[in-house]
Amino acid sequence: MDDPLGRIPTLTVTPLHAHDCAFGPGWFRVCWEDQRRFCQDWGEVQLLCKLLDGRVKEVQVQRDGCLDRPPDDAGTPDAVDAARWLAMDKPEAMRVLGLTREADYLRAYKDVEAMVHARDNRAIQTGVRATVIIKRPGASVTDV
């Protein structure tokens, strides 16, 4: 995908693993005998299976569940989708953002709710639905 603003000539966009993912470094895991290899896409899996064809008796291909994220997931361990956060119960929402005081939770909830409402209102008017996320505490902000 190209950067629409022309800042980066070849911008590569790949999904990120969930922050608690234990699958491994790839999106697919190919296992045979006592070996295993990680692949980033289905093309790599097919190539590896071709190379192993006739040399190995049984090959298992396992797919990482991070690819099955709900559509409202922010897709990064550094951020939380705002609408998804609003739907969480209070203890979980406080834990996700590292909040310890209920007053902080209430203030954050009110602000996030207003932003999501404004986004939804604008989406109804224009047909464009912007993404609203909450940065996790401690995550760095980069300006590319």
Backbone torsions as a table, in degrees:
resi	resn	phi	psi	omega
1	MET	NA	136.5	178.3
2	ASP	-90.1	150.1	177.1
3	ASP	-72.9	119.1	-176.2
4	PRO	-63.2	-21.9	-179.4
5	LEU	-93.6	-2.0	176.3
6	GLY	74.7	15.1	-178.2
7	ARG	-76.2	-40.2	-177.9
8	ILE	-120.5	119.4	-174.4
9	PRO	-60.4	-39.9	178.4
10	THR	-131.3	98.3	-180.0
11	LEU	-94.1	120.0	179.5
12	THR	-101.1	126.1	180.0
13	VAL	-111.8	120.2	177.7
14	THR	-129.7	148.4	177.9
15	PRO	-67.9	153.4	178.4
16	LEU	-105.1	150.1	175.0
17	HIS	-70.5	151.8	175.3
18	ALA	-62.6	153.8	-175.1
19	HIS	-62.9	-21.3	-179.9
20	ASP	-109.8	21.5	-176.7
21	CYS	-72.7	134.4	178.6
22	ALA	-120.0	14.5	-175.2
23	PHE	-68.2	-46.2	-176.7
24	GLY	139.7	-175.6	-173.0
25	PRO	-77.1	-11.2	-178.0
26	GLY	-113.8	176.7	178.5
27	TRP	-92.1	-18.9	177.4
28	PHE	-131.0	143.1	176.8
29	ARG	-120.0	121.4	179.3
30	VAL	-105.2	121.1	-176.5
31	CYS	-119.1	137.6	173.6
32	TRP	-152.4	144.5	-177.9
33	GLU	42.9	-117.1	178.7
34	ASP	-111.2	23.2	-177.8
35	GLN	-112.9	157.1	170.7
36	ARG	-154.2	145.2	178.8
37	ARG	-135.2	147.2	178.5
38	PHE	-103.3	139.3	179.7
39	CYS	-124.6	149.2	-178.0
40	GLN	-90.2	-23.4	179.9
41	ASP	-149.4	173.1	-175.4
42	TRP	-66.5	-30.8	177.6
43	GLY	-62.0	-41.3	177.0
44	GLU	-64.4	-38.6	178.8
45	VAL	-62.7	-46.3	-179.6
46	GLN	-62.6	-40.7	178.3
47	LEU	-63.7	-44.7	178.8
48	LEU	-63.0	-41.3	179.1
49	CYS	-65.0	-36.3	175.7
50	LYS	-63.1	-42.7	179.9
51	LEU	-65.5	-32.1	-178.6
52	LEU	-86.8	-14.8	-176.7
53	ASP	-58.5	126.4	179.0
54	GLY	86.2	-13.4	-179.5
55	ARG	-104.8	-22.7	-177.0
56	VAL	-125.5	140.1	-176.1
57	LYS	-71.9	-46.5	-175.8
58	GLU	-137.4	132.8	178.3
59	VAL	-122.7	132.9	176.3
60	GLN	-112.3	133.4	175.8
61	VAL	-113.8	122.5	179.7
62	GLN	-114.9	139.9	-176.9
63	ARG	-110.1	137.2	-179.7
64	ASP	-72.0	134.2	179.9
65	GLY	-70.8	-13.4	177.0
66	CYS	-60.2	-25.7	179.3
67	LEU	-69.9	-14.8	-178.1
68	ASP	-97.1	25.8	179.1
69	ARG	-58.6	145.7	175.1
70	PRO	-61.3	152.4	-176.8
71	PRO	-63.3	-18.8	-179.8
72	ASP	-96.0	12.5	177.7
73	ASP	-79.6	142.3	-178.1
74	ALA	-68.3	-22.2	175.7
75	GLY	79.5	16.1	178.3
76	THR	-148.3	146.6	178.1
77	PRO	-73.5	-10.6	-177.9
78	ASP	-90.2	-7.1	-175.7
79	ALA	-143.4	159.9	178.2
80	VAL	-125.4	135.6	176.1
81	ASP	-64.2	130.7	-173.8
82	ALA	-63.9	-45.1	-179.1
83	ALA	-65.4	-37.2	177.8
84	ARG	-65.9	-39.3	179.0
85	TRP	-64.3	-39.4	178.8
86	LEU	-62.4	-30.2	-177.8
87	ALA	-81.9	-11.9	-179.7
88	MET	-72.8	153.3	173.1
89	ASP	-72.4	159.2	-170.4
90	LYS	-56.8	-47.6	-179.2
91	PRO	-60.1	-41.4	179.4
92	GLU	-67.7	-42.0	-179.9
93	ALA	-63.5	-39.2	177.9
94	MET	-67.0	-39.6	179.6
95	ARG	-65.6	-43.0	-177.5
96	VAL	-60.4	-39.0	-178.9
97	LEU	-96.2	-0.3	178.6
98	GLY	72.7	28.6	179.9
99	LEU	-85.7	140.0	180.0
100	THR	-114.7	-25.5	-178.9
101	ARG	-103.8	140.4	-179.9
102	GLU	-65.4	-31.8	178.5
103	ALA	-63.0	-38.7	177.5
104	ASP	-65.5	-39.9	178.6
105	TYR	-62.6	-46.6	-177.8
106	LEU	-62.7	-41.6	178.4
107	ARG	-64.6	-45.4	179.9
108	ALA	-64.0	-43.5	-179.1
109	TYR	-60.1	-45.4	-179.2
110	LYS	-61.7	-44.8	-178.6
111	ASP	-67.2	-44.2	-179.3
112	VAL	-66.8	-40.8	179.1
113	GLU	-60.7	-41.6	178.8
114	ALA	-63.9	-41.2	-179.4
115	MET	-67.3	-42.7	179.0
116	VAL	-65.8	-38.6	177.4
117	HIS	-63.0	-43.6	178.9
118	ALA	-63.7	-40.4	178.6
119	ARG	-62.8	-45.5	179.9
120	ASP	-64.5	-38.1	177.9
121	ASN	-63.0	-44.8	179.1
122	ARG	-65.8	-35.9	179.0
123	ALA	-64.6	-36.8	177.7
124	ILE	-66.1	-39.1	-177.4
125	GLN	-73.2	-41.5	-171.1
126	THR	-110.9	-17.7	-176.4
127	GLY	83.4	0.8	178.5
128	VAL	-104.5	123.2	-178.3
129	ARG	-108.7	107.2	-179.6
130	ALA	-77.4	155.1	176.6
131	THR	-88.0	132.0	176.6
132	VAL	-117.6	121.0	-179.3
133	ILE	-126.3	162.1	175.5
134	ILE	-116.1	126.5	177.6
135	LYS	-73.2	132.3	176.9
136	ARG	-71.1	148.3	177.8
137	PRO	-60.1	136.8	177.7
138	GLY	88.9	-12.6	178.8
139	ALA	-76.8	139.2	-179.2
140	SER	-82.3	152.7	176.9
141	VAL	-109.4	126.1	179.2
142	THR	-114.1	140.5	177.8
143	ASP	-112.6	102.8	-175.7
144	VAL	-87.4	NA	NA
